[in-house]
């Protein structure tokens, strides 16, 4: 339990850099809260003066002033609590916003391999629910945990000054509460973390169901996903009920012990009044102070639970923040060669996943400036992995890739990804306008540049037919468009910045025959001016290339022109026959 407590403290301590810029405001909040509580503690002392003074002596001359004092303390307490709420909102919200921004920035910098491992719902849960928990901790729990602890100590000191006998009775109720809260705290943290993880799993299921709604409906799998969702929801409900049962047991103890303590104080005080060693005013003041301490004492257990919940949320947050960013710009990046010719070389390139599984085992390729090279291979041969290495979406684990003789790892990521345009097999569009989607990687892109890229991708006609043309907002994931339309917009995005190198991962896979012919014609114009590496799954795509490289067993098994490989390489003919048997037979015959 000691290790767990130290872990919690270390986790919470890491929050300080976010709170430090607001320490002046937080100090004011802490002071206002403390003063408000002290005003509340002052009221019982004035009550003692009223009972033991004007009431006992039947002298009412000073009574109005004492009553006014009670009123002033009450108003001051209310005003100070108002100030606390007013001031604390901004720093707490800014801490949450800053942490959310840092998390988003980290997610942008983390390698693709990280996102392949993590569920998007878990990341979303950390960016929303967990940081809301942290904001509550900063705005409320941490302040009152400090203030209430001090108020309890001051209150016990006041009771001790009024009557040593009564403070002993109070301690008999307060000390067990501290011990019990300590044990409940450790148990609650485990359950709180489980609930947060289960909420992340539930978020993932909802997100996947929404994004994949067409597939679920088409295959009639909605009921199956509903069962999974229901099972996850029940697990989360069970965990939340477990949390509630822990808190219920804690609250039962928190309520009964102060009641017993107060009953004991009344019994001891009554004896003292009867025997003459205590006044009525002293007993009333001590009981009133004890009553005022009721909430600070009761809240300590709940505040500790909130603290543990915040620590658990922070642990989940730091898990992402602490994940290593393995792909970064070098400290002193090399400049891009000028003019950039686009000469790309793969020299003994190897790549293995984190589990040690090697996909590329020594790839050597030389793409001459302005050349288009088609990359073919069986499913799982590593074609997509090889293309991802050029813009450093992943890094080689052996060998190197150069552009005009400069290792891509020596270039800044910004320069590299400006020089290399990429279009993926699965086109990803965002909830933004056509212009914003096409010009995603280009600063201050003009309408003329966007239209030129759309013409290249043969997308201008269907874009102009959209309700607001270039300004039309594409729905989430572009699902309001056809597969071919999405792929053409992704292709336009790859060429809009006029990169020297193009990496195209099967850019025509979702196009019909007519549209494919149009885009191929446009691509031929584009490919004349750039060096292109094109992953091909269709013979028609292969024919766009000057040369073809066949990838097998992690190496280049054959390279040459399409016609030469058809004539000389049986494995190549067999591979292409699986793409389009009629076309291969026709070409071999000719």
N, C-alpha and C positions, 0 to 999 in steps of 0.2 A: 504493500500500500504506500509505503514511503517513496518507492521508485515512481509509482503512478502520480503521486502528488508532485514530485520534483519535475516529472514530465509535463504536468499541467502548468506549473509555474514557468518552465522554460518556453512553452508554447505561447502563453499569455505575454511573456516578456517581449517576444518578437513583435508584438503589436505596437510597442512604444514608438518606433520610427514614424508610424502613421499618425499617432496621437501627438507627438512632440511639437509639430507646427501649431497645434491648437492648445498648447499647455497653458497659456495665459487665460484663455476662455474657460478651460476646464478647471483651473484654479479658482476662478470667480464662481463657477458653478458649485465647486466643492465648498467654498467659503459660505455661499448663500444657503446651501443646504444645511451646513453645520449650524449657522446662525439661526435658521428657521427652527431646527430641532431644539436648540438651546432656549429659544423663546418659548417653545412648548414646555420645556422643563422648568422654566421660570414661573409658569402659572401656578403649579402646586405650592411653590414657596410663598407666593403672594397669598394663596388660599390659607396657608398656615398662619400668616400674619393677621389675616382677617378673622380667623376663628379664635386664635389665642389672644388677639388684641381687642378690637372694637366689640366683637360679639361676647367674649369672655368678660371684659371689663365694662360692657354696656356703655362704651364711649364711641359715638358714631361720627365724631368730627372728622377723623381721617379716613372714614370708610369710603366716601366718594373717590378720594385720590387712589386708594388701593384698588377699587373696582375699575377706575380709569386705567390703572396700570395693567390690570388683567386684559382690558379691551385693547390697549396699545400693543401688548405682547401678542395677542391673538391676531390683530391686523398685520403686525410685522411678520408673523409666521406665514400668513397667507400671501403677503406681498413677496416675501423672499422665495416661497415656492413658485410663485408666478415667474419671478426673474429666472429661477433655475430652469424651468421648462422653456422659457423664451430663449435663453442663451444656449442651452445644451443642444438644441435641435440642429443648428448649423454645423458645429464641429463633428457631431455624430454622423450626419448625412455626408459630410465631406470625407470623413474617414472611409465610409462605405463606398463612396464614389471612386476614391483614389485606389482602394483595394480592387474594386471591380475593373477599373481601367488597367491596373497592373496585371491582373489575371488575364484580361483579354489580350494585352500586349504579349504576355508570356505564351499564350496559346498560339499567337501568330508566329512566334519565333521557334516554337518547338518543332522538331522534325516530323515529317509525315508518319514515320514509324510510330511515334508516340500516339498520334491520333488513330492509327490502325489498332492500337492495343486498348484504347480507352473508349468506353461508351459515351456517346454525345450527351445522353441524359444525365450521366454522372457529372460531367463538366458543367452542364446547365444548372444542375442543382447546386453546385459549389458557387456559381456566379450569382445565384438568386437567393434561395432559402438560407444557405449558410451565412452569407454576408448580411442578410437581414438580422439573423441571430447575433452576429458580431455588433451590428449597429445598436441593437437593444442593450447589449452588454455595456458598450461605451456610454450610451446615453443614460442608462439607469442603474444596471446591476453593480458596476464597479464603483459608482459614486456612493450608492447606499450601503454597499458592503463596507466601505471605509467609514462612512458617517455613522451608520447604525452601530458598528463595533465601538466607535468612540463614545457614542451617546449612551450605550449600555454601560460602559466603564464609568462615565461621568455620573450617570443616574445612580449606579451602585454607590459611587462616592458620596452623592447627596444623601442617599438613604443612610449610609454609614455615619454621616455627620449629624443626621437627625436622631438615629438610634442604632447603636452597634448590634443590639439584639435582632432588630428587624433585617439588617443587612445579611446576617447569618442565615435567616430564613429565606431571603431572596436568593442567596448563593446556592442553597440546597435545591432550588428549582432551576437556576441558570446553568450551573456546571453540567448536570446530566444532559441538558440540551446541546451543549457544545460537543460532548462526546458522541451523542447519537447522530448529530448532523455530520460529524466526521465520517462515520461508517456508512451512512446513507449516501454521502457524496460519491464515494468510490463506486458503489453499486449503480448509482444513477448514470454515471458517465458511460459505463459500458452499454447500457440500454439506449442512451441518447445517441451514441455513435452508430449503433445498429439501426436505429430508426432513420438516421440521416442517410445511411447507405441504401436502405430499402426504399426511401423516397427517391433517391437517384435512379434505382432500377425501375421504379414505377414510371418516372419521367421518360426514361429511355423507351419503354414499351409504348407509351402514349405517342412520343415523337415518331417512332418507327411506324406505328399504325397509321398516323396521319399522313406521313410522307409516302407510305406504300399502300394507300387506300385503294388505288386502282387495281393493284395486284391482288390484294385481299379480296376485293369484290369479284374479280375475274375468276379466281380459283376457289371462291366460296370458303375462304379460311377465316372469315370474320369471327365465327363462333369459337374457333380454336384460340385465336388471340384474346377473345373475351374471357375465356377460361384462364389463360395465363395472367391476364390483367386482374381478374378476380382473385386468383391465388396470391398474387403479389400484394394486392390491396388488403387481403385478409391477414397476410403476414405482417404488413405495416400496422394494421389495426391492432393485432395482438401485441406487437411491440409497444405501441402507444398506450394500450391498456396496461401493459406492464409498468410503463413509466408512471401512469396515473396511480397504480396500486402502490408503488414505492412512495410517491409524493403523498398519497392518502395516509399511509402508515406514519410518515414523517409528520404530517400536519396533525394527526391525532395526538402524537406525543407533544408537539409544539403547543397544542391547546390545553391539554390536561395538566402538564407540569406547571405552567404559570398560574392556572386556577388553584392548584394545590398550594402553590407558594403564597398566593394572595390570601387564601383561607388561613394558612399558617400565620401570616402577618396580622390578620384581624384577630386571631386567637391570642397571639402574644401581646398585641397592642391593647386589647381589652383587659388583659391581666395587668399590664403596666398602668393603665388609667385607673383601674380599681385600687391598685397598690400605691398610686401616687408618683411613680417614677417616669410617667409619660403623660403628655397633655393630649387632649382631643385633636388639637390642631396638628400636632406632630404626627399622630396616626393618620389623619386625613391626608396630610402632605405626603407621607411615605407611601400610602396606598395609591394616591394619585400619581406619584412618580412611577410606582410599580406598574400602574395601569398604562401610563404613557410609554413605558419600556416594553409593553406587551407586543406592539407591532415590530419594533426593532429586533426584539428577541425572536419572535415568530418568523420574521422575514429572513433571518440569517440562513436557515435551512434552505428556503426557496432560492435565496440569492446564491448560495453555494451550488444549487442545482443549475441555475442559470449560468453560473461561471463555468461549470463543467460542460454544459451544452455549448457555450461559446468556445471553450477550449477544444471540444470535439470538432466544431465547425472550422476552427482555425487549423487543426491538424489536417483536415481534408483540403483546406486552402493551400497550406504549405506543401502538401504532397505534389500539387501541380507546380507551384512556384519553384520548388526545389528540384524538379525534374531537369536533368541536364540538357542544355541547348548544344547539341553536338555539331550543328551546321551553322557557322558564323563567318562573318567577314574577317580576313586576317588583320592583325594590328596595323600593318603597313601594306595596304593592298597595292598590287602592281597596276599601272594604268592600262587601259585598253589600248591595243595597238591602233595607230591611226595612219592611214585609213585601215579600217577593219575589213580583211579579205574573207574571213569565214573559213579558214583552213582548220578542220577538226581532225584530231588524231586520238585514237584509243590505243594506248600502249600497255599491253599486258594487264588489262583491266580485270580485276577480280571483285566479286561482291558476295558476302555471306550475311545472312540474317543473324539476329542476336542469339538465336538458338544454335548457331554454328552451321546451319544448312547453307551450303555454297550453291549459288545460282549461276554465277559467271566465274569461269575458271581460267582466265587468261585470254581476253578478247583483244585482237589487234585489228584496227580498221584505220583507213586513211581516206577522209572525205576531202577531195580537192575543192578549192573555192568555186562556188557556183554549181557544184555537182549535186545531183539528187541520188541518194542511196536508199533503196528499199530494203527493209529488214524483214525476213520471213523466218518462220520456225513453227514447230508444233506448239500446241497449247502448253504453257508452263515452262517453255524453254528459256524465258528470261528476257523477252523482247521489251516489255514495258519497263522492267527494271533497268535495262540498258539505257533506254531513252530518258529515264528519270535522273540518271547520273549526270547528264549534260548540264541542265540548269541547277544541279545540286539539290534536288528534292531529296536525294539520298547521296551519301558519299561513298566513293570506292573504298574497298578494304584492302586493295592491292593495285599496283600499277598507277596510271594517271591518264587524265584526259586533258588535252591542250586545245586552245583556240589561237591560231596564229603563233604557235610556239609557247604560249603562256598557259601554265597549269590553271585550270578553272578554280582551284582552291586558293590561288594567289590573287584572284580578282575579288573585288568587293561584290557582295551578293546583288547590290543594286545595278552595278555595271554589267555583271554576268547576265542577269535576267532581263536587262534592256537589250543586250546583244542576242539573246536566244529567245525566240518566240515559241510558245508551246500550245498545242491543242490536244486535248485528251479524248480518249475513246468515249468516255461518258461525259458529255458536255454539262458543265455546272453553270447555271445562271442564277442571278440574285434578284431579290425584290427591288428592282430599280428600273430606270428607263432603258430603252434600247441604247441610247448614247452612252449612258454610264456603264452598261454591260460590255459594250464593244470597246470603249476607251478605258477599260479598267486599269491597264498597266501603263498608260501614257499620261503624263502631266499636261494639262491645258490642251487636251485634244480638240481639234476644230471640227465643225460639222462637215466640212469638205473632206477631211481625213477619214471620218467615220463613213461617209457615203462611198468614198473610194474603196475602203475595206469591204463594205457591204456589196459593192459591185463585183469585187474579186471573188467573194464567196457566193455570188448569185443570190443575195439575200435582200437587195434593195427593193425589189418588186413587192415581196410579201410584207416587208416592213412598212412601205408607203401605204399598203392596204390596211394596216392596223388603224384603230380609231384615231390616235393622235400621232401617227407616224413615228419619228425618232423619239418623241417625248412619251410614247406609250410605256406604261409601267408593266414590266414583265412580272407575272405572278411568281410565287415561291417555287424555286427549282425550275421555272419556265414550263411548268406542266400544262399551261394553257396553249402551248405551241406543240406542233408535231415534233417527232424525233429528228426529222431532217432539218426542220427550221432551227431547232436548238443547236444542231451540229454546225449549221452554216453560220450562226451567230458566233459560236465558239471559234470557228475558223477565221471569221472576220476579226475577232479579238486578237488572234495570234499574229495577224499580218498588219494590223493597223499601225504599229510602231515601226514598220519597215526594218525588222531585225536582220542581222547578217546571217543568222543561223535559224532554221526552222526545225522544230521537233514535232512531228505529227504522229500521234498514236491512233492508227486506223481512222483517219479523218472522214471517211466516206461510209462508215458502217451502217448509218441509219438513213441513207439516201435511197430513193427509188431510182430506177434505171434512167429515167429521163433527167431527173435533177442531178444524178451522179455525172452524167455526160456533160452537163452545163458546168458543174463545179470543177470537173477535171479540166475542161477547157480553160477555165479561169486560173486554175492552179498551175497549168503549164506556163502561163505568163508570169506568175509569181515566182515559180521555181527557177526561171531563167536567171534571176538576179540574186538568188540566195543559195547558201549551202543547206541542203535539207536531208534529214534522216527521217524516213517515213516507215512506220510499222504497217505492213500490208497483210490483209487477210483476204483480199480479192485479187485475181489476176489483172483486173482493170487498173487497180492501184499500182501493181508492180510495173505495169507498162509506162507509168509516169516517170520511172527512174532511169538514170543513165546506167547504173549498175545495181545488182542485187546481191545481198549477203545473206546466207542461210546460217542460222544459229542452231546448234545442236550440241548437247552435252556441255553447255557452258562455254563453247568456243565457236569460232567461225569455221563451219565445216566446208563451205564453198563460197566463192565470190566470182562474179563476172556479169556479163550482160544477160538479160532475161533470155534471149534466144540461144546464147551459147550454153547456158545452164540447162535449158530444155533439151538441147541436143546431147549433152555430154553427161548429165547427172541424173541417174535413175531416182535417187531419193528426192531431188528437187521436183521431178515430174510427178512423183507420187504425192508430194506435199501439195502441189498446185492442183492436182486432180481432185483432191478433197475440197478445194475451193470452188472449182468450176470445171467439171470434167469435159463438157462439150468444147469450151474454149481451148483447153490444153490440147485436145485431140486435133482440133482445127489447126492450131499453130504448129504442132509437130508435123502434120501432113503437109503444110505449106513449106 
